[in-house]
Structure formats: C-alpha cells, structure tokens
Amino acid sequence: MQEPVHRIGTIARLAGVPVPTLRVWETRHQAFAPRKTAGQQRLYDEQDLLRATLLRQLSEAGHAIGQIARLDADALNRLWQQHQGLQQREARRQAPATPITLAVVGLGLAARVGGAGFQSGLPGGTVQVAAAFADLQAALGATLESPPQILLLRAGSLHEIVWQGIRQVVQRHGIRQVIVVYGYGREPLLQAMRQAGILLRREPVSDTELADLVRSVLMVDAAAGTAPAAAGAMIPARRYSEETLARVAAISSQVLCECPRHVADLIAQLASFEQYSQECLNRSAEDAHLHAHLASISGTARALFEAALEKIALHEGIALG
C-alpha cells in the first residue's frame, strides 16, 4: 500500500477538482478517508488521486456524486470504462473513420483522456483509448488485437528502468509515438528520451495541455488550420537523415535544375522547426496550444516534401537509401 504523501492542494491540481469540492465530497459523501498528521494536516495517496479524477469525470458525465462517492477505485474505473465505451460507439456511429488509438499507462491518466477538457481540444471521435494499464509491466504482458498508435504514460519519477520499460512496450506493441507526463527526472535521461523522439511534459498538466500534446503528432489541414485532416492520420517519423539531405542537396541535376537541392533544404528547415516547436511545447504550458499547432503544421509539411523528394529522386535516379 502506498504511503499518503499528497496534500489536498496537490490532489486538487492534478485531479482538476477545486479544494472546496474535495472537502464536500469527503465530509458529506465520505469519498475519502485521508490520514491526518499530528498537526491535523490531511495526507492523500495515489488511490485518492485516482478516485478524485474518476469522480470528477463521472460527475461531469452526469453521475450523481452521492451515488458513486463510496465506490472503490476499481468500481469507479469500470463505470468510467462503460461510459467511454458508449461514447466511443456513438463516435464511431457518427464518424466511422478509423480514430487514433491510445494505450495509456496510469489509470488516473486514462480516466482524464475521455473527459471534456481533453476532448474539447480534439474533434469528436478522433482519439480513443484502446487499452489502459496500471503500470508498464501490465502493458508489457498484455496481448492487444491491434497496435495502438500512441503510448501515453504518467510516471512520478523517470529513471533508467522506466525508460527501458517504455522501449520494451513500444517494441512489443509496435507503437509509433510516446508521450510521457512525469514528476521528476534527471536531465541527461530526459535529453536522451527527447533525442529518441519522446514527447516529455512535467506535471502539473491540464487536460487541455494533454490534448495539445496529442494534437502535435496528428496531421493537420494547413489551409483550414484544423486538426487532424482525417481521423486516423498521424505525422510520419522522419524518413531522411541530415546526412542524406546534405548529400542530395549537393547533387547536380540537369533535368530538374535545382529541385533536389531546394526540396532537401526545405525538408531540413522544416524538420528543424518541427523539433524546435516540440521543444517549446514540452517546456511551456502558456503557449502549448500554439506550439502544438506549429509542430503539427511543420511536421505535416515536412512529410509532404519528403514524399515529393522521393518522386524527384525516382525521376532523377538519385539513391536516397
């Protein structure tokens, strides 16, 4: 059993529930039984955080708090999964295109994904939870019908064992993109994860900011400025290294003049701006929505020009491998 370490303000911030509301839920509905210190300071554990998050999501979905306040975390999670299932079936009925699928590690985080704050940042039915796991070990041992496209993970502390577990889960399930919300982590490890393409964001992170992180890896319609252009569309990973682009840019072309060089230069510049926007997105809560859009725009444009470069290389007989 985890030791209670969170004060009520921390629970309120992470669960998205005002402190007065938490106190009403505790005193009037007996939703929590925190441990009290010698100074009468309430201390809450991770289960309390999960319960507070689930209670908020379910109450927002129309459940009366008096009827669900005393349910344990497992019962609340089952009720929430049932609610999500109904939402997903309705979304599929209205938008039959294949949605982006998430595998979520951290049941509290999974509960947040279906909430109004998260979904308001994304078109309806765009993102759905394919699987939710209590921890990385459970995710590693699971058998899934189809590979989720995004792994969304909450880790209180990032260390080498967590990083190794993430790599194992990604390899086992063929996951394309990883987003990690964390509490603490050493900078060398964080830098190594960023270089591996992991999107990192330190807590606290609101539901809207979570949606921004997901939006940053979805295709956008650059003309309309909406995301994504089609449900199920994700920005592909980079196809060509800096070395390949530099080599192509240096090739003389008589048929298409300077097209290979110009397109290779554009891809390199777009990739640099895409990375810059992702770094800004990871650092800043204030303008995360803007940088999510910029990262998505630049990534989409980069992928389009990579496809153009492939056509140019085929026409010109340039080896890109």
N, C-alpha and C positions, 0 to 999 in steps of 0.2 A: 504494500500500500504506500502511495507516495505521500511524503511529508507535506502538510499545508505550509505554503510559503507566500501565497499571493494575498495582498491586501485588497479591500473591496474596490478601491480605485483602479487597480490593475485589472481586476475581473471586469469592471465596467468598461474600461477602454478596449480590452481585447474582445469581449463578447458583444460590444455595441449596445449595452444596456445602461441607462443612467443609474447612478448610485441610488437615488431615492426609489427607483423602481425595484432595484435589487433588494432594498431593505423591506419594501412592501411585500415582495414575493417571499422573503424569509420570515417576517413576523406574522403576516396574515395568512399565508398559504403553506408555511413550513417547507419551502422549496429547498432550503439549505440548512445545514447544521454545522456552521464553521467552528473551528477550535478557537478558544479565546486565550490570549496571553494573560500574564499576571496583571498587566495594565488594561485588561478588557479590550484589547485590540483583536478584531476578528481576523483570522487567517484561513484562506481557502486553498484547496488543492486543485490538481488538473481536472479531476472529475467534476468539481464545482464549475470550472471554466467551461467544460463540455456541456454540462447541464444548462448553464446560463445561456450559452449560444443556441442550444436546441430549443429551449423555452422561448427565446426571442423569435427564432424562425417560425416556430409553430404558432405562437400568438399572432405574429404578422400574417400567417396563413389562415387565421380565423378561429383557431382553437382557443377556448376559454381557459385562462391561466388556472382558474380554480379546479378544473377537471384534469389538468396534466401536471400540476406543480409537484405532486408527490410521486410521480412515476420515476423509476430509476433510469439511469443513462441508457441502458440497453433498450428499454421500452420506448423511451423518447426517440432514440435513433431509428427503431423500427417504424414508429409512427411517421417520422420525417421521411424515411425512405419510401413509405407508401405514398405520402404526399408528392414527393418528387416523381414517383412512377406515374401518378395521374397527370402531373404537369408535362412529363415527357411524352406520354401517349397523346395528350392534347396538342403538344407542339408538333409531333410527327404527323398528326392528322391535318394540321393547318399548314405545315411546311415540310413536305415529305422528303426534301433533300437531306442527304446524309449530314449529320451535325459533327462538329468537332467533339471528340471524346476525351475525357479526363480520367486519369487514375489518381486518386487523392490519398495521400498518406497523412493521417491525422483526422480522427472522426469529427472533431470540432471544426476543422477546416472544411471538411466535406459538407457539413451542415450549412456553412456560410455560402457555399457556391450556388445553392439554389435560391438564395434569398433575394429580396427586392433590390438591395443595394448593389449586389453583384450583377444581377440580370439586367438592371437598368442601363448598364454600360455596354450591353451587347444586344443585338437583335434577337427576338424570341426564337428559341429552338436552336440557336447557333452552337451552344456549348452544353454538353450533358455529361454527367458523371457516369462513367462506365463501371467503375469499381471504387470502393472506399476501403481502406485498410487502417488498422490501428497503428501499425508500425511497418518498417521496411522488411522485417523478417516475414511478416504475413504477406506482404506484396510479393516477396521473392518466392514464397511457397505456393502462390495461387496459380490456378490454371484458368486462363481467360479465353473466351471464344474468339476474340479479335483483339489486336494490339491497340491500346489507347494511344492517341497521338501526343498527348501532353501528360507529363507526370507533375503534379502539384504537391509539394511536400512542406510540412511545417516541422522545423527542428529547433528545439530550445537552444541547443549548443551544437555547432558544426565542428566536427573533428574527422580525422582520417578514417575511422571506422564507418561513420555516416557516409562519407564520400565514397568509400569502397562499396557500401551497400547500395547507394544510388546507381553506381556504374553497373552493378550486378543486375539490378532490377531493369535498368534500361536495356541491357544486353538480352536478358531473358525474354522480355515482352516486346522488344523492337520499338521502343518509344522514341519519338523524333525530337521532342523538346522537353526540357526540365525547368521548372520554376520552383525556387526554394525561398520560403519565408523563414527567417531564423532570428534567434535572440542574440547569440554571441558566436564569435568565430575569429580565429587568428588570421591576420591579413595575408600571410603567404598562402594559406589554404584557400582563402576567398579569391585571391588573384588567380590561382591555378584553376579553380572552378569557373571563373569568368572566361579564362582563356579557352576552356573546354566548351564554351557556349552556354553555360548555365546562367539563367537569369536569377539574380540574388536580390532580395529585398529584406532589410532588417525591420523587425517589429518595432512599434505597432503599425499594422497595415489595415486600412479600412477595406470594406467590401468593394467600394468603387475602385480603389487602387489595385485590388486583386484583379478586377475586370480589366483595368488598364494593362496589367502585365500580360494577361491572356490576349488582349487585343493587339499587342505589339508583335505577336507571332502569327497573326491572321492576315490574309490577303485583304487589300482594300480596293475600292473603286476610286482611283485617283481623281477622276473627273468630278464625281459626286461627293467625294470626301466621306464616304461611309464605309463601315467595316462589318463583315467581310463582303467581298463581291459576290461570293456564292458560298452557301453553307458547305462545310467540309473542306474549304480551301485554306491551306496553310502556306506560309512562305517557305520555299525550299531552302535547305542549307546551301552555303556557297559551293559552287561547282569547280571554281578555278582558283588556284593559289596565287599569291602575289608574284611568285617566280614565273608561273605560266603566263600571267597577264603581261609581265615585263618582257618576256620572250616574244609574245605575239606582237606587242607594240613595236618591237624592234625589227619585225619582218617587213621587207619592202614588198609592196603589192602593186603590180602594174595594171591589173584588171579593175580593182575597186579602189585604186588610188590609196588614200589614207584611211579607208574604212576600218581595217583591222586595228590600227593604232588608236583611232578615235574611240572605237567601241571598247577596247581593252582599257583605255584610260578612264572612260566613263564608269565602267564596272568597278575599277579600283577606287574611284572617288565616291561612288555610291556605297560601296562596302565600308569605306572609312566612315562616312556619315552615318550609316546604319549602326556601326559599332559605337560611335560617339553618342547617338541618340539612346541606345540601350544603356550605356554607362550613366547618362543623365537620368534616365528612367529609374535605374537602380538606386541612385543617390537621393533623388528629390521627390518628396511627397507633394510639394506645392504645385509643380508643373508636370506631374507624371502623365496626366491625360494628353497633354500636348506632345510630350516625347514618345508616348506610345504610338500616337498617330504618325509622327515623323519617322519613327523606326519602321513602322508598317509601310509607309509610303516608299521610303528608300529601299527597304527590302524587296518590295514588290517590283519596283523599277529595276533594281539590280538583277532579279530573277528574269525579267523580260529581256534585258540586254544580254544576259548570259545565253538565253535561247537564240537571240539574234547573232551572237558571236559564233554559236555552233553552226548556224546556217552559212555565215561568212566563211568559216573555216572549211566547211564541206565544199563550198563553191571554189575556194581558192586552193584547196588541197593542203591546208595547214593542219598539222597534228597538234591536238590540244592535250593529249594524254601525257 
